[in-house]
Amino acid sequence: MIMWFANFFIAASATMIMPFLSLYIETFGNFSESYVQRWAGFVFAATFVTAFFISPLWGRFGDKNGYKKILLITGTGIAISIFLMGYVTSVGQLFFLRLFMGAVTGFIPTSLALISAQTPKEIAGRTLGTLQMGNVSGSLFGPLLGGMLADAVGFQYTFVLTSTVILLATLLVAVGVKEVRPTEESLKLKKYTRKEVIVHIFHNPVLLTIIFISFLIQVGNFSIQPLLALYVTELSSSSNIAFLAGLAFSATGFGNLLFTRQWGKLGDQNGHERILMILMIAAAILFIPQALVTDLWQLVLCRFIFGMAVGGIIPCMTAYIRQVAPLSMQGEVLGYNQSFKFLGNVIGPITGGIISGFFGISSVFFVTSGLFLLGAVILWMSVVRQSEKSQHHAA
């Protein structure tokens, strides 16, 4: 429960700035609209760019020295960076702090590695699914909490309050989470160099594909996210566009919350790669109706149903990594997986903006559907290839 609570606020911290980022930048000076929009994109993406390079290093450090230490370091680092954001006086300072925040954003993959390493493989999917609900909930309510706090207490106190809660969550981890360190016998297990970890990933076709799918999922999800407000404008004449866009975005998260744990349980019973293929195909199909809706309630319903499917993808991927990666490299492999998710967070909005600029917002849904279907096909081919490889070795 403590890790769920901590993951909720860490995930929320990554997205809470979204509703008022442009408004906050405007307080630093008399800037043009294009300047504010450009720097809002740079500032938002900065965290994910740095995190792309740093996440595997945190994972490797955790494999060697214990995951709890990384949770405390990164949790404290995130709290400090968010606290200081409330006192910056220029866009450059805000950009630098977002870069620093990316450097210490190893909390979530490390928490997954910690829980995964101490959970029996038979129930790994169910347990990780529960933990993932904390991440999803945080990402879902982060923008909502950020916007509400900014309206209620102002920008500065929003950062201060958020950092305080994250620091408290980190202290709870320090006091309430006990890490079971490896026994003397397990300490004698082979330690892997960075090169050996990468070779292990490339020699396991399904594992490599799953890491690539992490990238595709984030590209798909983030390609439409910045465009939702504009899409809602096309579907509704209401004056509360920001609220309605938030409703459309949150619908996916609510679908996640309802079914994430159940998909993880099914993966435990039937094989995580099989469930993952089913979910990828379902997500590809469920993206298409979103491009064809003619009313806002239809979009909200479609995104809710889509959320039911996509919510099981991440716990199934994490549980599969738990099964195929040796214990002494799990943190680093999860770090690489998280890195490609962060890369998708950066490329997704850029891709969506380019596609919608040429072909319209509806086309983004079709392209994203194709990406999910491509991921399912590649995963199926990888599973077949690995099965043939196993049969060949057995013969």
Secondary structure, 3 states (H helix, E strand, C coil): CHHHHHHHHHHHHHHCCHHHHHHHHHCCCCCCHHHHHHHHHHHHHHHHHHHHHHHHHHHHHHHHHCHHHHHHHHHHHHHHHHHHHCCCCCHHHHHHHHHHHHHCCCHHHHHHHHHHHCCCHHHHHHHHHHHHHHHHHHHHHHHHHHHHHHHHHCHHHHHHHHHHHHHHHHHHHHHHCCCCCCCHHHHCCCCCCHHHHHHHHHCCHHHHHHHHHHHHHHHHHHHHHHHHHHHHHHHCCCCCHHHHHHHHHHHHHHHHHHHHHHHHHHHHHHCHHHHHHHHHHHHHHHHHHHHHCCCHHHHHHHHHHHHHHHCCHHHHHHHHHHHHCCHHHHHHHHHHHHHHHHHHHHHHHHHHHHHHHHHCHHHHHHHHHHHHHHHHHHHHHHHHHHHHHHHHHHC
